[in-house]
């Protein structure tokens, strides 16, 4: 019974989205002639550990604050439903933090030699900041998710840090043009969060969780959503045209077919209660995009 409770708290459906940036970062590194499967796997495991840490902390933070209540539309949370206690969830968060830090150290030491102490220090601090960000989204009085800053942190960590960071671990270089696919993944991740906030607008407003959607309202939240999806497409399109070598470079566009259908659905939606199924569509489409992006620029033709 407890195993099922922990699986519930880990929110496995969020994991494909969390590793999408790592896949795109690896795709870019491979495109530029750098590939190391050990670093790639460690980066994936580190990201999963950080996401699980975030999910445990989010469950705890929203549960303690009363945000997860009977008004919430999405799936029941572990603390909210009582299948895990506060004490149990706290222990789970601590264990997840320890695992995350261990993987961060292993990843950084695998990527850099001892003569690169500056890079080791920078990436370790970045990892510690990532752990902090995964917890402070909803935990504590100064939780940034309750002040409308969730979108900013998701864009930074799921997009810029995930893509450019994983690419740098492999290439030891940064290329200006790679900011575009990093922005694409960051925006797609923000789109998933925005759908979550559109869905929860009523319960969030009542519990004092001032997300961007709560601040701007449901209609403007939808408009914001459209702009996110359109900009994400434009960025990766420009990157593809800039690096065009053959028609398979556009393979990633297949992932935007369900996103386009989702776009039309959201246009017609007038009730926040209908948003929940769309989260899965955008999250899985983002993961599909990451996979197709790899083959778009590593097709060996």
N, C-alpha and C positions, 0 to 999 in steps of 0.2 A: 504493500500500500504506500509506504514512504517513498519507494523508488518512483512510483507513478507521480507522487507529489513533487519530487525534485525535477522530474522530466517536465512536468507542467510549469514549474517555476523557471526552468531554463528556457522555455519558449523556443522550441526547436525550429519553429517556422521562421524565426528571425535570423537564423544562422546563414542560410544561403545569401541573403543580402549583405551580411556583415563581411563575408569573404570575397564579395564581388570586386572590391577595390584591389585586393591582393592579386586576384587573377589578372585584372587589367594591368597592374604594375608588372607582373611577371611577363605578360604578353608584350609590353613595351620593352622590357629588358631583353627578351628574346629577339625582338625585332631589331634591336641595336647590336645583337650578337653576344649577349650575355645570358647565360642560363645556369642555374645551380639548384638542383632539385631539393637538396637538403635545406638551403635557406628558404626556398619556397614553402616547403612543408612546415618548417618552424614558424614562418610568418602566418600561415593558415591557422596553425594550432594556437598561436599567441592571440590572433584576432578572435577566434572562437572563445578562448578563455576570457578575454576582455568583454565580449558580448554577453556571455553567461553571467559574469560579474555584474554587468550593467542590468541585466534582466532580474537577477536576484535583488539588487539594490532598488530597482524601480518598483518591484513588487512590494518590498519593505517600505519604501518611502511613501508611495501612494496609499498603501494600506494603513500606515500609522497616521497619515494626515487625513484619512477619510475620503480621499478622492475616489478610490475604488469602493463604490457603494451601489445601492440598488438602482440608481439612475444610469449607471454605466451600461453601454450597449454591448461591448465586446465580451470575449470569453472571461469567465471568472478567474481571478488571481488566487494564488496559493494562500496568502495571508487573509485576503478578503473572505475566502470560502472556508477558512479554518483548517485546511489540510496540513498546513505548516504553522507553527507558532512563531511569535516574534523572536524568541530565543533560538529556535532552530534555524530560522532564516538568517539571523545574525551570524551564527556559526558557519552557515553555508557561504555567506559573503566573505568571511575571513579566509576560508579554505580556497575560494575562487581567487581571491587577491593573491594569496601565496603562490598558487599555481601560475597565475598570470605573471608575477614577478620572476618566477623561476624560468618560465618560457622566454620572457623578455631578455634575461641575462644570457640564456642559451642562444637566442637568435642573434643578439649583438656580437657575442664572442665568436659565433660561427661566421659572421659577415666580415669582421674586421680583425686584423692581426694586432699584436700588442704595440706596434709602432704607429697605430692610428688611435692613440688615446683620446684625442679631441673628438673624433667621430663616436667612439665608444661612450664617452661622457654625454655627448649630445643626444644620442639615441636612447641611452638609458634614462636620461631625464625626460625625454619625450615619452618613453614608456610609462614612467611614473606619473606623468601628467595625464596620460591616457587612462590609467587606473583611477586617478582622482576624478577625472571627467565622467567615467563610467558610474561612479558612486554618487557624485554631487548633482546629477541630473534631477533626482527627486528627494534625496536624503538631506536632512538638515534644514535649518531656518533660511539659509542662503541658497537653497537649491535653485540652480539656474533655469531648470525646466519650468519653474513656477513664475519666472520673470520674462518669459517670451524669448529666451536665448537658446532653446533647444535646437532650433533650425541652424543657428550659427555653428554650434558645436558638432552637430551631425555632418554638416557640410565640410567642416575642417577635418574631422577625424575619419569619416567614412569616405571622403573624397580625396582631399589634398594629401593628408598624412598617409592614408592607406595606399593610394596609388603611387604618389611620388616617393614616399618613404620606402615602400617595398622595392620600387625600381632602383632607388639609390643604393639600397643594401646589396643589390646585385651588380649594378654598373659602376658604383662609386662616382656617378656623374648625374647632372640634371640637364635636361634639354627643354628649352622654353616652350616648344610646341606641345610637349606632353602635359602641360597644364590643362589643355583642352579636354582630353578624355578624363582627366582627374576631376575637372569641373562637372563633366557629364555624370560620372558616378556619384559625385557629391550631391548634385541636384536630384538625381533619381532617388537617392536615399532620403533627401529632404521631402520629396514627394510622398514617400511612404509615411513619414512622420506627420506630414500635413494632413494626409487622409485620416490618420489616427486622431489628430486634433479636430478635424471636421466631424468625425464620428462622435467624439467625446465632448463636443462644445458645450452641451447643456450641463453635464456633470462637472466638467472642469470649471465652468463659470460659477456654479453653485458652491464649489469647494475652494474657490480662490486660486485656482491654477490658471494664471494669466498667460496662456499660450498666445502666439501671434494670431491665431484664428479667433480666440476670445477677444483680443484687442481690436481686430479689424472687422469681425462679424462674419457670418456664414457666407454671404454672397461675395464679399471681397476675398474671403478665404479660398473660394472656388476660382476666382480670377487669378489669385496668386498661384494657385495650382496649375492653371493653364500656362502661365508664364514660365514656371519651373520646367515643365515638360518640353515646351517649345525651345527654350534656351538650351536644354540638355541636348536636344537633337541638332541644333545649329552648331554647337561646339564640336561634336564628334563628326559632323558632316564636313566642317572646315578642315579638321585634322586629316580626314580621309582624302579629301581632294588634294591637300598639300602633299601627302605621302603616296599618292596614287601610283600603282604599278600595274595592276590588272583588276578585272571586274570583281574578283573575290574579295577585294578590299572592302566592298560594300555588303559583305555577308551579314554583318551586324544589324543591318536595317531590318532583317526579319524579326528581331526582338521588338521593334517598334510597331509591328502590326497589332499585337494585343494592347500595346500602350495607346495606339490610335483609337482602338475600339473603346478602351477605358475612357479616353478623353471625351468621346461622344456621349458615353453613359453619364459621366459627371456633369456634362452640359445640361442634361435633362433632369438631373436629380434636384429635388427641392426639399428633401428630408434627410437629416443627418443619420437617421437610423438605417438608411440603405447603404451606407458607406463601407461597412465592415468587409464584405466580400472583395471589395476593390483593393484592399491592402495586399492580399495574397497575390492578386494579379500583377500589381506593379512590382512587388518584391521579387516574384519569380521571373518576371520579364527582365528585371535588372540583372538577375543572376544569369539568365539566358543571354543577355547582351554581353556580359563579361566573357562567357564561354565563346560566343560567336566572334567577339572582338579579337580574341586570341587567334582563332583560325583565319580571321580576316587579314591579319598582318604576319601570320606565320603559316602560310599555306603551301610553301615549298614549290611554287610554280616558277 
